[in-house]
Amino acid sequence: MHSFTFPPDLQEDDTPRADVSADGPTQPQRFSPNALEQKFMHALNDLESMEMTLKQLTSVDRTRAVAMAQQETVSLAQMLKVGKKK
């Protein structure tokens, strides 16, 4: 009797396989209506949290831009004041 061995580049462990149990292919996970509602509400809460965070970041960015513009205006006014004295 002759035994077969895979070449090194085609070892049996490297072969992709479908997820199959002894009873056949794995069925997709099923959820009860209550579990689906909970998952949906959790996802909705996450989305609302992200939206609120985005609004806060946008507000902080606007405030930063206004502060930088004010700082630049003060700097330019000081430069003009020094230029007039000369």
C-alpha positions in Angstrom: 0.0 0.0 0.0 1.3 3.4 -1.0 0.8 6.4 1.3 0.3 9.9 -0.2 1.9 13.0 1.1 1.1 16.6 0.1 3.9 18.6 -1.4 5.3 21.2 1.2 3.4 24.1 -0.6 0.1 22.3 -0.5 0.0 20.9 3.1 -3.4 19.6 4.0 -3.7 22.1 6.9 -3.5 25.1 4.5 -6.5 24.0 2.5 -9.4 26.3 2.9 -12.5 24.5 4.1 -16.2 25.3 4.4 -17.6 25.5 7.9 -19.3 22.1 8.0 -20.4 20.2 11.1 -21.3 16.6 11.3 -24.9 17.5 10.5 -24.1 19.4 7.4 -23.4 23.1 6.6 -23.7 25.6 9.4 -27.0 27.5 9.5 -27.1 31.2 9.9 -27.7 32.4 13.5 -31.4 33.1 14.1 -32.7 35.6 16.7 -36.0 36.0 18.4 -38.0 39.2 17.8 -37.0 40.5 21.2 -33.4 39.8 20.7 -33.5 41.6 17.3 -35.2 44.5 18.9 -32.5 44.7 21.6 -29.8 44.5 18.9 -31.5 47.2 16.9 -31.9 49.5 19.9 -28.3 49.0 20.9 -27.2 49.9 17.3 -29.5 52.9 17.3 -28.1 54.1 20.6 -24.5 53.7 19.2 -25.5 55.7 16.1 -27.1 58.4 18.1 -24.0 58.6 20.3 -21.8 58.9 17.3 -24.0 61.6 15.9 -23.9 63.6 19.1 -20.1 63.2 19.3 -19.8 64.4 15.7 -22.0 67.5 16.5 -19.8 68.2 19.6 -16.6 67.8 17.5 -18.0 70.1 14.8 -18.8 72.7 17.5 -15.4 72.5 19.0 -13.8 72.8 15.6 -15.9 76.0 14.9 -15.0 77.5 18.2 -11.3 76.7 17.6 -11.5 78.4 14.1 -13.2 81.5 15.6 -10.5 81.7 18.4 -7.7 81.4 15.8 -9.3 84.1 13.7 -9.6 86.4 16.7 -6.0 85.8 17.6 -4.9 86.6 14.1 -7.0 89.8 14.1 -5.4 90.9 17.4 -1.9 90.1 16.0 -2.6 92.1 12.8 -4.0 95.0 14.8 -0.8 95.0 17.0 1.4 94.9 13.9 -0.5 97.9 12.4 -0.3 99.8 15.7 3.5 99.2 15.8 3.8 100.2 12.1 2.0 103.6 12.7 4.3 104.5 15.5 7.3 104.2 13.3 
